[in-house]
Amino acid sequence: MNDSTISLPWLVIRQDDNGNRYRVGRYATRAEAQKIADSLDSRGHKQLYWVERIGQAQAQAQNGDGTLN
């Protein structure tokens, strides 16, 4: 399998105090993405983290820098 055939359909999204959303990363499985989101969330900051499958997040326009509108 080469890089062009790897599927990373799960996103971890972060929302800051001002409501801005950013893509933290893309992952192959929901479990992997949830593990990252839980780890970031446990740090106690005010940001929110959650997992979305690509397709759910595509309803929102994405900027070139990975941020979501």
N, C-alpha and C positions, 0 to 999 in steps of 0.2 A: 504494500500500500504506500503510495507517495503522498506528499502534502496536498495535492489537488483533489485527492479522493477522501480525505479525512473530513468528517462531518462534525461540526461543533454547534449544535442547534440550541444549546442552553446558555442563557445570558444571566449574569449577575448585574443587577442595577442598583445604583446608590442614589438616594435623593438627599440633598443637603437642606439646611435650615431655611433656605430661601426658595425651596421648591424646584431647584435645578436638578436634573437627572443626568447621570453619567453611566456609561457602560463600563463596568469594572473588568469584565473578562468574558470569554466564551469557553464553553466546556462541552465535552462529549456526552456526559450523562447528567440527569437531573440530580442524582445523589452527589456527584462531584461538585456541581454548582451550589447545591444547598449547603454542603460542608464549608465551602468558602464563605458564603453569605452568613452562615451561623458564626463562623470564626470572626469575621469582621464585626458583626453585630454585638458579639460578646465583649468587645473592647470598651463598651460603655459610652461611646460618642453619641451625639444627637442625630446622626445620619441614620436613614432607614436603608436596609438592604433587602432585596428580594430576588427571586428567580423567575424568569420568563422564558418560554420557548420562542425561538425565532418564528415569526408569524403573528404572535400576540404583540410583540414589540414593533413589528413592521407597520402597524397601523399608525405609528408616530413617525414623523420625518426624522432622519438621522443626519447630523452634521458630519463633515469630514473628520473632525477631531474626536469622534466617538460620543459626543454629547447628544442627547435626545431633545427635540423641541417639545 
